[in-house]
Amino acid sequence: GAGVSQSPSNKVTEKGKDVELRCDPISGHTALYWYRQSLGQGLEFLIYFQGNSAPDKSGLPSDRFSAERTGGSVSTLTIQRTQQEDSAVYLCASSPYTSGPRGFFGPGTRLTVL
Amino acid sequence: KQEVTQIPAALSVPEGENLVLNCSFTDSAIYNLQWFRQDPGKGLTSLLLIQSSQREQTSGRLNASLDKSSGRSTLYIAASQPGDSATYLCAVQYNTGNQFYFGTGTSLTVIP
């Protein structure tokens, strides 16, 4: 496809379970971002990948959160031992430039932790 | 902490009206500013991007302006249509760091 895709679109899990969220960026885009949008709140930066450089993990809220990007393309965000406060929409964006501009966002994964 | 504020939080206008959405940011050393649109249950669509050296950008009925010195940007929507109903977000990137800093958005409803 031409845009950023994310899977699954919806995920319902029980508290304490691990979840994996996937992002397929636009082909050739070197930069990839993960953001979280909680109900009634703004977008919260989680992590940024740029090429083969070490990722910027400064936004990850706890050590239960981790992300990897394989081969400079697909990225997986993993949340271990999920908590109810992890419920949110997780958005992925990619960009063709080293530091922006114009991030192209995916449709997001809506995570619900029961 | 970099803060981006959007006012109003919600706006309802009759079809055909011109309207202005506001975005303010605390640090003027920006790299660029983007306006996004978010429809319910969907991701973000980039509408306009203004580089730090630019004062405004236009796309169709949309015009975005940037005043770095006052830390403000406005999104002007001309002749609003029901299809413009969505949440509008502004996001700022700074010269240092990688992330976009988002405002909390303005929820726009255009009434037919």
Interface residues (C-beta under 8 A of the other chain):
Chain A: V4 Q6 A31 Y33 Y35 Q41 G42 L43 F45 Y48 Q50 D56 G59 L91 A93 S99 G100 P101 R102 G103 F104 F105 G106 P107 G108 R110
Chain B: V4 Y31 N32 Q34 F36 G41 K42 G43 L44 T45 S46 L49 Q51 L89 A91 Q93 G97 N98 Q99 F100 Y101 F102 G103 T104 G105
